[in-house]
Each structure stands twice: as structure tokens, then as C-alpha cells.
Amino acid sequence: MKYYIILLLITGLFQHAFSQDSTRQNNAILLDYYQNQRFDQAVNYLKQNNPEPITNIKILKALAYCNQMNGKLPEAETYYERVYAMDSTSTSVLYSLGSINLRRGNEINAEVFYKKIILKDSTNFIVYKQLAKISIDKKDVIAAVNYLIRANKLNPEDADVASDLGDMYISMKAYSAAEKVLDRAIIADPENMILLQSLVKLEYNQKKWSETANNCEKLVLLGNQSGSILTQLGIAYYNLNQYKCSIETFSQIAEMEQTETTYYFTGACYKALKDYNKAITYFQKTITQGISPNINSYYSEIADTYETLRKFKKAEQAYQKALQFTETPITWYSLANLYDTELKKKNSAIKYYKKFLTAKPAKNQQSYIAYAKSRVEILTK
């Protein structure tokens, strides 16, 4: 229906623009271009039949619209700016300029145009929605909430606005306000997954475990089996003492999506079921998952910095700490060199040089290999 309404509007625009000179214009051709989404050809046709300078505002609007639909945003913006210079009261032109700037990533300019619209029309739902999005991107929470409130009052059943506003209220711990907004929108669309996800977030934060589990189950049945939803469902089951259901839920999460949290609650479930061996296994996975894979590098950097400061004992401790997390050839080499050249601990130096050499270091460490071999030979004499 929307397509045909737009089609009639465009047809009317062309008729008004060209009816005075039927020998130069052919509305049927333009209509065919539009219906077949051939906006580039429509632009060429309009230009061929309307040489510059174009002063007819309807022709400029048509060129702007066709360029916009064809994805040629700079050209569309130029034509809309020409229209705006001729008619600065046009809300539709302001909105188009705002939308184009938003699509081009220029949120500052888009915001300027949208604010001009609400000065003229304080009941424009779409503009408040766009301004809220811009404010969210700018991390301007207060402005975002204010725009979302206005948009929600104008259309409380819009799922996107209700979800965003609900999430904002949840982050502010304004749970009653969030519940009111989400409940109103969900009545209109009970199976809207965006709204249900926000509702789950609200119930989870309120520790309403039965409600959290029920709505997570509903989302799973609707097709949302994301790691986030399954995690919240598993935690809800755990808090409801449904440990086997919790374990089964966490097991459905792909290995790549498992987190410190999922491993911890799986371990806690096994502990509650008195399966202590499995509990320990998952608690160990929790620790591993919670540690950065780069921690060896971080401790090695600390150690190297201590060496620069000639605090060699602290450097030794940092290298040893790095090895507790990940044993890498270059860390063994660095520690061996420290023992060899600064701490004068011959046996320790030999031990770590040998560890380095037996670990088959990378080819780009050939110079280290040669040096380590020579030092082992000298130190063992």
C-alpha cells in the first residue's frame, strides 16, 4: 500500500512539473523508470529535458529524490539544498537532508536538520526517534532518554523506541518505569523478540527468576538461541534450583560462545548435584577463561621494564609469574639471559637456556638459538 501511495505522489509531481509542455516531457517514461527502480535513468531523463539553471522546485525535488534512491547521496544533498534555499519551511526537505547526512555518517549535520523540524512540528515521532539514535551514538544519555520519552508518548507501541527506552531505564535502575513502557508495547505485539529481550533484561536485573526463565523459553521457541539468552536462561534455572536444566541449557551454547560466567554456573550446578569432579573441571575452566591469553606478554613486559630499571630480582619474579600462565620459548630465553648476565645463577641459566632450545623456537629467533647454544656450552665447562 505504501508503495502505491508514493507512486501516486511521484506521478503527481511529474504531472505538475511537465504538463505545461507535453512535447518535452513523457510522464509514462518517468513512471516506468520509477516502477522499475531505474532511478539513474530517471535522473538522466530529467536532466536532458531540464537544462540548468533549473528553477522549478518540483524538478529539483524529483532530481533530489531520484539521486537519493539511487544511492548518490552527495548529488541528492546538493539538490535538496537548492530546494531548501527556495523553501526553508519544507519539513520533508529538512527530513531528507537529515536522513542523507545520517546515512553519510555526519550525525552533527543530521541533528541540526532534525532539530529544525521539531521547532516547526513538535509531534513528529520519526524525528524524535532519529534524534534519540544520534544521542545514543554520542553517549548523551540524558538527551537520548528525553527524546525517547517524547517518541514513546507519541507512539507507545513502537517496539524499537520502547525497547531502547526500557533498556535506558534498566541501566538507570528505574525498573518500574521500564516495566510500564515494555508492558504497554508488548500488549500490542506479544511475540516481538526485541521487546521480549528487553523484558528478560529487566526481569534478570530484578532477579525475577521464574519470569526470566519463562520469557527466555519463549524467545528460544521463537528462534532466539543466542549465547546471551541461553546464559540468562541457564542462570535463571540455577537460581530456581533446576540444576540439570541449567547444565543442559549451558551445554547448548557453542564452545566459542562459552564464557567465564557459563563455566562458573555449570560448575556450581555440578557442585549442587554433588558431582564434585565435574564441578572442579568447570571451575578450572572458569579460571582459564577469566585469564587473558596475553597475560604472559604483560608480565614479560613488566619484567623487561624492571630490567631497564636494574631491579633484577623483581624482573625474575615477573618472568616466573609469566611462565605460570603460559610457557613460551622467548620467556625462557629472557629469564635464562637474566640469570646468566645479571643474577649470575649459572645452573638456573643453563636450565632455562635448555628449555628454550628444546622448545624448537621460531625461525625468526635464530640469533637467540645460536647465542643460547654458545652460552650453554660455556657455562657447562
N, C-alpha and C positions, 0 to 999 in steps of 0.2 A: 504493500500500500504506500509506504514511504517513497519507494522508487517512482511510482506513478505521479505522486504529488510533486516531487522535484522535477520530473519530466514535464509536467504541465507548466510549472513556473518557468523553466528554461525556455520552453516553446513560446510562452507569453513574452518573455524577454526578447527573444529573437523577432517575434512578430512586431513588437513595438519598435525595435531597433531598425527593422528593414522594410516595413510595409510601405514606406513612402517612395521607395524606388525598387519596384519588383523586378526590373530588368537586371539589377546588380546583385540582388540577394535571392537566395533559394532556401527557404526555411526547411524544406524537405531534406536537403543535403545535410544541413546542420543537425537536424533531428536524427538523421541516420548515423552521423558521426557520434552523437551523444549516446544513442541507444547501444551502439557497438563499442563504447568506451574508447573511441579513436580521437582522443582529445588533442593530440598533436596535429592531426589533420584539420580539426575544427579551428585550432589556432591559426594555421596557415591560411585557411579559407577566410577567416575574419580579417587577417592582415592584408590579404590580396584585395579584398573588397573595401577596405577602410584604411587608406594610406594615412600616414602621420602628417600633420598632428591630429590625433583623434580627440575630439571634444565631446563626443556623445558619451554620456556617463554609462548608458546601458551597454555600449560596445566595450568600454573599458572593464565593466564588471564581468562581461562574458569572457573577455581575454584573461582576466584575473582568475576566474573560476576554472576555466579550461586548463590553464597552466598549473593551477593548484592540484587539480585532479590528475594531471599528467606527471606530477611529482617535480615540476620545475618551480621550486619554491622561490628562488630569488626573483624570477620573472613575475611570478604571481604577486609577490610582495610589492614590486615596483608598480604594477597596475593598480593594486589596491590603494597604494599611497597616493596615486594620481586621483583615484576616486575620492579618497578621504580629503584631499586638498580642495575638491569641488563641493564635498558634502560631509562636513565634520560631525554631523548629527546621526549618521547612519550606524546603528548598532550592529547590523550584520557585517559591515566592513570592518569595524573595530574587532569584532569576534574573529573574523577571518585573519586579520593581521596578528591577533593574539595567538591563534592556532598555528599559523605559519611559523612565528617565532618560537613557539613551544616545540614544534617538530624540528626546527633547526638548532635546538639546544640553547636558545637565547631566552632564558626564563626571565631575565630582568626586563627586557623589552615586552615580553608577553604579559608580565604582571602590570606594566604601565597601561597597556591597551585594555586589559580586563578591568582594571580599576576605573578606567574612564567609562566603561559600560555600567558598572554598579552605581556610578554617580547619576546616570540617566535612568537606570532601571534597577531598583533595589530588590526586585523579586526574581532576578534571573538565576535560577537554580544551577544551570550548567556553568556559569561564570564562577559562582561561589565554589563549586566543585573543583574547577581548574585552579583557582587561587589557593585552595586548600592543598592541592597536589604540589604546587610550587612552594608553598610554605613548608610542607613536609620535607621536600628536597633540600630546602635551605636550613633545615633543623630549627625552624622558628615554630616551636611547639604552641606558644600562646596564639599566634596568628592562625595556625592550622586549626586549632580547636575552635576558635571563633568562627572561621569560615565554614567548618564542618557543621557547627551548631546551626548556622543560618541555612545552609543547604538542607540539613536534616529537617528543619522546621518547614521548609518549602516542600520537601518530598521525603517524608519519614520512611517510605517503603523502598527507597533506592538502596540496594544491597551494598554497593561499593562505599557509599557515604556512611551508612550505618555501621559497616564493618570497621572502617577507618576511625570513626568517632568512638565506637566501642573500644577498639584497641587503645586509643589515646586515653580514654577514661580508665582502662585497666592499668595502664602504665602509671597513671596518677593515683591508683588505688581508690578511684571513685566508683566502686563496684555497683552501687545502687543505680547510678546514672547510666553505667554501661548496660546493666540488665534491662533497664527501661527502653533504651534505644534499640537493643538487639531483639528483645521480645516483640516490639512493635513491627519490626521488619520481618521477623521470622513468621509471624502470623500470616503475612501476605505471601511468603514463599518458604514453606516449611522445609523444603529439601534443598535450599540454596547452600551449597557447600562452603562458600565464602563466609556466610553468616554463621554456619554451624562451627566452623573452625574458630571464629572469634568467640562463640559461646563456650566452646571447650576451653579456650584460653582463660575465659572468665571463671568458669567453674573450677578449673585446675588451680588457679590462683586463690580461690576461696576454699580450696580443699574439700569441695563437694564431690567426693569420690564416686558415689553412685551415679550422680548426674553426669560426671565426666566420662565414666565408663559407658553409660547409655548412649551419649552423643558421639563418642568415639566409635562405638559399634555401628551406629547409624552411618557415619562417614565411611567406614570400611565397607559396609554393604552398598553404599553409593559409588564405591570405586576408589576412594582415597585410602591407599595403603602405604602412605609415605612413612618414612622413618620417624618423623615428628609425631604423627598421630598414633602410631603403634607404640612409641615410647610413652606418651601420655596415657594410653590405654593400659600398658603394662604396669605403670606406676599406680594407676587407679586400682587395678586388680590387687597389687601388693598391699595397698592400704586397706583393701576390703578383705584381706587375709585369704584371697583366692590365689594361692601361690602357684599352683600348677597352671592355671590360666595365664598368670603373669609370665611364667617361664615360656609357655607355648607362644605367647604374643611376642616376646623379645626374640625368640628363635626365628620368627618370620621376617625379621629385619635383616637385610643383606649385610654380609660381612663388612663391606666398605662403609656402611652407614652405622655400624656399631660404634658406640661412644663409651666414654668413661662411665656415664650415667647408666646406660643399658647393662653394661657388665656388672656394675655395682649392685643394681637391683636384682639381676639374675642370681648373683652370689648370695644376696640377702634372702632370696626365696629359697634357695637350696639349704641355707643355714636354718631357716624356719622349719623346713621339712626334715631337718637333722641329717641331710646328706652332706656331711662336713667336707669330704674330699672334693666334691664338685664346688662347694662354696669357696674353698681355698683357691681352686683353679680360677674361678671367676674374679675373686678379689685380686689375685695376682695379675689377671688381665686388666683389671681396673687401674692398678698401679702403672702397668706398662703403657696403657692408653693415655693416662694422665701426664706422662712424662714426654716432653718434646723430643722428637727424634734428633734434634740438633743440639741436645744438651751437652754432648761430648765436645762439640765445637765451641760452645760457650765457655765451658770450664777450661778448655785448651787456650782460648783467648785470654782468660783471666791469668792462667799460668804464664803465658808468654809476656803479659804485661808485668807480672811480678818479676820475671827475669830481667826485663828492661829496668825495673826499679832496683835490681840486685837484691831482691828479697827471695832468695833461692829456696828456703825452707817452705815458704808459702806457695811458691811455684810448684814444688814437689807435691804438696798436698792437693793442689788444684789438678795436676796431671793425674794423680791417683784417683781423685774424685771422677774425672772424666772417664777413666777406664772402668769405673764401677757401672757406668751406664752403657757405654759402647766401647769395645776393644778395637781400636783402629791401628794399622801399622804406623801411621805418622805420629800418633800419640806415643807409642812405644819408643819410636826413634827420638822424639823430643825429650822424653824422660831419660832415656839412656844417655843422650848428649849432656843433659843437666847433671846426671850422676858422674859422668866422665870428666867434664871440664870444670864444673863449679863446686859440686859437693864432694868430689874425689872419693866416691864409693865405687871401687873397681868392680867388685862382684855384682853389684846391682846394675852397673853399666853394661857388663858382659851379658847379664840375664836379659835385659831389655833390647840390646842390640840383636841378640839371637832371636828373640821373639819377633822382632821387626823383620829379620831376614827370612825366617821360616814362614812368615805370613804371605810371602810372594807379593811384595809391593808393586804398585802400578809402574808402568814403563816410564812415566814422567818423573819417577823418583829414583832413576838410575844413579844419579850422583850421590844420593843418600846411601844407596846399596853399596857402592864402591867404598865410601867412607866408613860405613858400619863394618864391612868386612876387614878393612885395614885396622880399625880400632880394636876389633875382637882379636885379631892376630897379635897386635902389640900388647894388649892387656893380658893375654893368656901366656905370654912368655915367662 
